[in-house]
Structures are given as structure tokens and as C-alpha cells.
Amino acid sequence: MIDMSRLEDIVSLCKRRGFVFPGSDVYGGFAGTWDFGPLGVQLKKKIMDAWWKFFVEERDDMYGVDAAILMNPRTWEASGHTATFADPLVECKECKSRFRADKIAEGISESVTTEEFLATHTKCPVCGKENWGPIRKFNMMFATHVGAVLPDDDQELADKNLAYLRPETAQGIFTNYKNVVDTFYPDLPFGLAQQGKAFRNEISPRDFILRDRECSQMEIEYFVRPDAWEAEFEKMRGLQHEFLEGVIGLKAESVHEYEVPEGDRAHYSKRTIDYMFDYPNGEEELMGLAYRTNFDLQNIMRESGKSMEYRDKNTGEVFVPHVIEPSIGVERLFLAVIASAYTEDEVGGSKRVVLKLPESLAPYRYCVSPLLKNKPELVAKAREVYDLMRIKYGNVTWDDSGNIGKRYRKQDEIGTPKCVVVDFDSLEDDTVTVRDRDTTEQVRVKTADL
């Protein structure tokens, strides 16, 4: 169910509490860009660390890489991005506004034709008129020039120095496949994982951090024998649910699989499942799982002249491996986590906003406070407890602003699972009050047992 007011509440909380700010906000912003504040950085890092731990560190068939953002332009020619990485752009003839056609009309896909779009009788979201130009394909890669030559100096030389900000992290994995095979010679199946920035010149960025021009991706290229792809695909399919629901804590009923039909799949894919999530603004793609065959390695082999073949250690068989690719946008997962955790309830007769984040993802695990900040003995004892807990848990925060009730509300909003309060009894019996975020229940605990 669509609940745009809830999305607005989430956006407000993210800015008010230091999770996410509009990019370049002091200068009026910059469309499609967002900055992560102190708490957002913590949550984002924990999400990425959880993914890396689950898919890389806890397995013996995964290897990490970190490729450069700027790559040889031949990379994008070989991969097909230069020719095919495009969205359907449509322009309103009345107000000249431009939109991605499949995002403003109902019941159409990325492969929509002009006739199909016009048949939907969609009105312009800006001026309300229905006077559209033809559908045009808009390449979403950001172009730049490497070196000191500008088009005004020498257009031909500038064209030779043309490069792109990578639109995906996957190609950096594929270009390092041979390096890893030559240096580690891993057994098949094995995977290469990467986390990093990707850039897409979205026609109409929207819905907060859901569709932006600069994002972080987490991708795996899992190399398999050609005859084993279906079994490995199913294994990876199950692992995505295990990660999203078991590790990250998304509700299973909010995650849906969508089998992408052939006409809507990426040019390299023979099978794709999109994992959809029930965001406040409706069901949107959270991540994808694609079977890329050996499309990319074959292209690299053809364009570079270097062999991408793999020799089986046991049989001596030589072949180009096929690839299964799970790909997820960090910002999309970040928003799914926030949306799942965002809760409004009532405590003591007043409304309370609380982020019920899993303890493993919460920016702070504990908050330590003195009951009163104008009592030096309480502050000193609270600092002692704070220092001990920082050593033990790391992500512990200190808060002595306002009264204790306001502190609880603030920590509830940022998702801190437990608040530890030092009061006058603490000076006598070395116990503290520990308050639970979700139940608001309080218990006395010995500081040694924290």
C-alpha cells in the first residue's frame, strides 16, 4: 500500500537526526545526490559490513576486489553499455519537462514504444497537459575527459580521451577475473565481490535515495561451469532471502520475487529475478539476481585478445565460465531497513517515533547518561560506565542534554536499543538502570554485568 506521508516522515527523521542530508544542501541542493550524516554513515557501514561478512568472510569460495571507478572506455564498448545502457526519455512539448516514460505511465516497461506510451494518455506531472514528443533512448553514463585536452582545443584528441564514470561495479570484477585466476587459481565455482560507487545519469531522480545519480553497489560475479548454472542460481536465490530476511531483518512478506520477462531483461541476461520491496511509495526493486551466461568474459576475450578460459584442475577441460550475479544498491537497502524499522506508537499518552533497528545495525548499541548533568558525582560515575562500555562494545554514545524523558525519545528515534542511566543509587550499590527501546521496560543491572 502506498503511503507517501510515511515516506515524508522518514525523510524528515533522516535529516532531523543526521542520517541523510540533501547533497550540497547549503547551496540549494543538487538533484539526485544525497549526503550521509554521522548516523547514516554508521548504519550504511554496518549494512555493507553485514553483506561482506555474510557473502565473503564466512565463505571460502569468495574473493574481494576493489577496481578503479575510471576504466578504459573499451570496457563499456565491449560490455554493450555504450550502445544499450539507455532509458526511455519522453519530453512534454508544452513545458519542455523530461521524464523516464516507464516511470510516469502505468503498465509499460523500459522497452516501451512511442505508440504504446501515447496510448496510456498520461498527463505531464508538471503542467498537466497531454502533448508528448517521441520516445528517445537516453544513455545514462556520465562522460568525462581524462587529461588536460578539452573539446575546444582539439575535438578529435578530446574524443580519444573520453572516459565514463562507471555505471556499475560489475565490469571492474570482470576485468580482474583473469588476474585472480592467474594469482589464486581458485576452484570452480568461485565468486568475486566488490562494493563501491556507481553513477547513473537518471532522467528524473525521485523518491528520496531510491533513485539517485550517485549510489553505492554491492555485487558478486559467481563463476560456474556452464552446465551447473541452474543449480548455482537456485542456491544464490535462497542466499539472498537468507541475507535480506535473516541477517538484515526485513520482513519476509515485504520481499517479493519478480521473474523478469525476456523483453525487459538486460541485454546480457538469460534469466533475471528482481527482488521487490514494499517501500512506503509502493513496490520497487530492491536488488536483482541475473544469469549473465559467459557474455562478459567472451566480450573481453574478443576485444582484448586475451584468453578468459578456465582449465579445470581435475579434468583438464577448458571453457569460459558462466556467471551468476546478485547485485544490490546500498541506498535502496538502507531505505528498506529504515522503512521496516520506522514505527509510531504511544507511550504515556503521547505519540512516540521509534526506529526498531536490529541491534546489529543500530548506529549506537547503547546510550549512557547521568540522571542529572549538574551533579558532578553522577557525571563522573556515568563517564566511568561510558568508558568501560566503549572499550567493550565500541559503538556507545553519551547524552546528557535535556531531561531524561527527552533523551529517551531522541534515542528511540535514532534506534538505540538500550539506554543506560546512572542515578544516585548507582553511587551506593554500583547498579544502573537499563531501559529497553522497544518495550520501554527498565531493569537494574550491576555495572560489572553490562
Beta strands, then each sheet from edge to edge (+ up, - down):
strand 1: 20-22
strand 2: 34-36
strand 3: 62-64
strand 4: 86-91
strand 5: 98-100
strand 6: 136-139
strand 7: 142-145
strand 8: 162-165
strand 9: 190-199
strand 10: 214-224
strand 11: 255-259
strand 12: 271-279
strand 13: 282-293
strand 14: 310-311
strand 15: 318-319
strand 16: 322-329
strand 17: 342-347
strand 18: 350-355
strand 19: 366-370
strand 20: 396-398
strand 21: 418-422
strand 22: 431-436
strand 23: 442-446
sheet 1: 1+ 2-
sheet 2: 3+ 9+ 10- 16+ 13- 12+ 11-
sheet 3: 5+ 4- 6+
sheet 4: 7+ 8-
sheet 5: 14+ 15-
sheet 6: 17+ 18-
sheet 7: 20+ 19+ 21+ 22- 23+
end
